[in-house]
Amino acid sequence: MILVDSNIFMYAAGSYHPNKEPSVAFLKNVAGGRIKVCVSVEILQEILHRYRSINRRKDGKLEGIYSFDEDFESIEGLQRFTPDR
């Protein structure tokens, strides 16, 4: 399993950058089930913080989500991972 860094999401969603295409390709492989990944709450918080700080919540499609503890289930595709299970 691969821990996905916030930069992958930011490059994929952002404007042109040399890392945009590889990031999009990686996430397509994840979406297609070819690569197993996990994302920590801290990484998701970093992404949310960045979109909030530049007032682009709508671009991140995460508008209204401020607490992962309360709103975790409302983010499509996220699954809880407990290491001891």
N, C-alpha and C positions, 0 to 999 in steps of 0.2 A: 504494500500500500504506500502511496506517495502523499506526503503533506504538501498541499498546494499553497504557495505563497501569494500574498495579496497582489503582488506585481503582475502575476499572470492575468488576473481579472482586470486590473487597471490597464494593462497594455491591450488586452482584447477589446475592451470597451472604449478605449481612448482614440484620439486622432492618430495620424500616421506616426509610426515609430518602427525602427528595424525589428523590434520584438513583437510587433502586433500580429503579423501573419503566423509565426510559430506558436504564439499564445492561443490564437483562435483555433489553429489546427489541433493543439493539445486538448483544448476544451471540447472540441468536436469528438475526439477520441474518447474522452471521458463520458460525454453524453451518449455516445454509441456503445458504451459498456466495454470498450476495449482496454481501458485503463481504470484501475481501482484507486480512488483517492479519498482523502479526508481533508477537512478544513477546520481549523480550530476556531473557537469563539473569538479569540484575540484577533485573528486574521479578519474575520467578518466585521468585528468592531472597527478595525483599521479602515476597511473599505467604507463602512457607513460614516465614519468620522470624516474621511476625505470628501465624500459627496456632500455631507452637511456643511463642511467648512467652505466649500466653493459654491454652495447653494445650488447643487445639481442633484438633489434627491430623486427627482423624477427620472433623470437619465439613468440612475442606478436601479430604478424600479423598486426602491426600498422605502418609499415615502411613508412616514408614519411609524416606522419601526425604530425604536430607540433602546429597547431593552431586550436582549436575547432571552433572558429568563422568562419574561412575560410573553414575548412574541415569536419565540422560536418556531412554533408550529405553523405560523403564517407565512414562512418563507418556503416556497415550493421547492421540493427536492432535497431539503436538509434532513439528515437523519442523525439522531443522537448516537454517540459512541461512548460506551463506558468500558475503559480498559480492563476491568476485572471480570468482564462477562465473556 
